[in-house]
């Protein structure tokens, strides 16, 4: 997370993980989810909060989920089913179930197939938002596997040189185990920033940076300014000259490997909500696991000890700042904006849930 997205220390309300987790579980139960799914869903959100992925934690996502349950968009008790499979491959119809539940279901199946066949690939169609993709990818780490997680994001991004919302933000995550160094855990949308960060920026009163968003006629906003009420997300890079065509192409690739391959259409032609694709690579099927982990340690250590450019404090790799955030937040609590705490007070009162915060 960029510093501008973090709640400043002078206003942050620090909350320990346990009361927040219990509160979120209770809210999901009130939405009609069973105990197991409520615990699983809360775990995805608290993973994001603990690791500093504030855009995908309870601050931004939970209120949207409550609204989606209210409209019937999310089925709280889906009867998901396997609709097609091969030895290492499964395609699931999610029955409009929450991605916070179906994403882990898919990754667990991918891991089990990878144990047997060296690789497991599971798609889920007819689902809903799955939270931080890193959570699902990281499930493979404890099994000595590399995890890949892809999911379709909201159709809120214009293609390079375009003037219409035709692309999902379509994040992809990759988690790679190490021996002693923090694991490599990469998670990024194909847009310049996740759309949730625009929502977060509005809450924090910070400005958009050049290349994040475009005007409705497709003109990229290339100066720092207040965030307009209406805009479109830009592919990472912002403009063709800055390489936006690369993330534009990746966004299409993720769409193909999630929604299209699940048989539910693609882009603005999706027929069934959000789709996911979870892949597990069993490292032992390729090479010795201990050798691989030692090689990853050497690589990650070299990156983290790299010489810095003028004005830079350090070089980090994906997963290292999140590891450090987790240490701090487990010890000192998760920092929330006061407005978020007020929302929790309001929703717990409305739902008749104990106010633990």
GIKA-V479948 format. One record per backbone hydrogen bond with DSSP energy under -1.0 kcal/mol. CO is the residue of the C=O (numbers start at 1). NH is the residue of the N-H. If there is no record, write none. Layout:
CO|NH + CO|NH
//
This chain:
2|5 + 3|6 + 8|11 + 8|12 + 13|336 + 15|334 + 16|20 + 17|21 + 18|22 + 19|23 + 20|24 + 21|25 + 22|26 + 23|27 + 24|28 + 25|29 + 26|30 + 27|31 + 28|33 + 29|32 + 34|38 + 35|39 + 36|40 + 37|41 + 38|42 + 39|43 + 40|44 + 41|45 + 42|46 + 43|47 + 44|48 + 45|49 + 46|50 + 47|51 + 48|53 + 49|52 + 52|54 + 53|56 + 54|57 + 57|61 + 61|65 + 62|66 + 63|67 + 64|68 + 65|69 + 66|70 + 67|71 + 68|73 + 81|93 + 84|91 + 86|89 + 88|121 + 89|86 + 90|123 + 91|83 + 91|84 + 92|125 + 93|81 + 94|97 + 96|75 + 98|101 + 98|102 + 99|103 + 101|105 + 102|106 + 103|107 + 104|108 + 105|109 + 106|110 + 107|111 + 108|112 + 109|113 + 110|114 + 111|115 + 113|117 + 114|118 + 118|282 + 120|280 + 121|90 + 122|278 + 123|92 + 124|276 + 125|94 + 126|96 + 127|274 + 132|135 + 133|137 + 134|138 + 137|140 + 138|141 + 140|143 + 140|145 + 141|144 + 144|283 + 146|281 + 147|175 + 148|279 + 149|173 + 150|277 + 154|156 + 156|233 + 157|166 + 157|167 + 159|162 + 164|166 + 167|156 + 167|157 + 169|190 + 171|151 + 172|188 + 173|149 + 174|186 + 175|147 + 176|184 + 184|176 + 186|174 + 188|172 + 190|236 + 194|197 + 195|199 + 196|200 + 197|201 + 198|202 + 199|203 + 200|204 + 201|205 + 201|206 + 208|225 + 209|212 + 212|234 + 213|221 + 214|232 + 215|218 + 219|215 + 221|211 + 225|208 + 232|214 + 233|158 + 234|192 + 235|238 + 237|239 + 239|244 + 240|243 + 243|246 + 244|248 + 245|249 + 246|250 + 247|251 + 248|252 + 249|253 + 250|254 + 251|255 + 252|256 + 253|257 + 255|260 + 256|261 + 258|262 + 259|264 + 260|263 + 264|271 + 266|269 + 267|270 + 272|126 + 274|127 + 275|152 + 276|124 + 277|150 + 278|122 + 279|148 + 280|120 + 281|146 + 282|285 + 283|286 + 283|287 + 288|292 + 289|293 + 290|294 + 291|295 + 292|296 + 293|297 + 294|298 + 295|299 + 296|300 + 297|301 + 298|302 + 299|303 + 300|304 + 301|305 + 303|306 + 309|312 + 317|320 + 318|185 + 319|323 + 320|324 + 321|325 + 322|326 + 323|327 + 324|328 + 325|329 + 326|330 + 327|331 + 328|332 + 329|333 + 334|15 + 336|13 + 337|340 + 337|341 + 338|342 + 339|343 + 340|344 + 341|345 + 342|346 + 343|347 + 344|348 + 345|349 + 346|350 + 347|351 + 348|353 + 354|356
//
